[in-house]
Amino acid sequence: MNANIEIEFKTPISEEQYLSLIEQFQLENNIFKQTNYYFDTEDLFFRTNKIVLRIRKKGDHFYKVTMKSHSEQGAYEQHVLLDEEQALDMIKNGFNVCDFFDYDKKVTIIGQLDNYRVSTPYKEGELFFDKIEYYGKTDYEIEYEVDQFDIGLECFKEFLDSYQITQKQPIRKSERIYQENK
C-alpha cells in the first residue's frame, strides 16, 4: 500500500475557459482518459465521514483502489494497485474494504465518471485541466497539486488572476455522483 498527503486547489471553469487553456498551453494532444468508480455502504458510511472510496482506471489495464480522507489543508490518500480481473470483479460485485484498508465495511458501486485530463508543470506544482462526464452532464475544472499549502495557494491565485478566472467553490467529483443518485 502507498500513502501520501495530497494538497490541491480547484475551481470549476467554463467550457470556453477549458478550451482556451488547452490551446494556450498547447496540450490538445496530451489528453488522457481515466474512469473513476465510486463505492459506499448501503447507509453511506463513507460519505457521512467525508471519505472517498474509488477505483480508478487509467489507460487500458491500470487500476488502483484509493481511500481519500479530506481535511482543510489536504487529503490523506492510501492506494493499492489492482490487477484487471480483481478490479473488474470489485466493480461488478462490490468488496469488503478491510481487504485493503482499516474499515470492515462491505461496499458496492454508487456510480462512475469519466475524466478527460491533461497536466502540465506550473511553478511549484502540477496543473490539471479536466473535462468530466457523468450521467449525461459535462463539467470542467482546474486542479493544482502542490507539496506545500501556503506556496500552492499563492501560485494558484496568481494563475487564476493571470487568466482572469474567478475562483468558485468546487464540488468534489465523488459528490457529483452522490447528488445524481439521490
Buried (B, 14 or more C-beta within 10 A) or exposed (E): EEEEEBBBBBBBBEEEBBBBBBEEBEBEEEBEEBBBBBBBBEEEBBBEEEBBBBBBBBEEEBBBBBBBBBEEEBBBBBBBEBEEEBBBEBBEEBBEBEEBBEBEBEBBBBBBBBBBBBBBEBBBBBBBBBBBBBEEEEBBBBBBBBEEBEBBBBBBEEBBEEEEBEBEEBBBBBEBBBEBEE
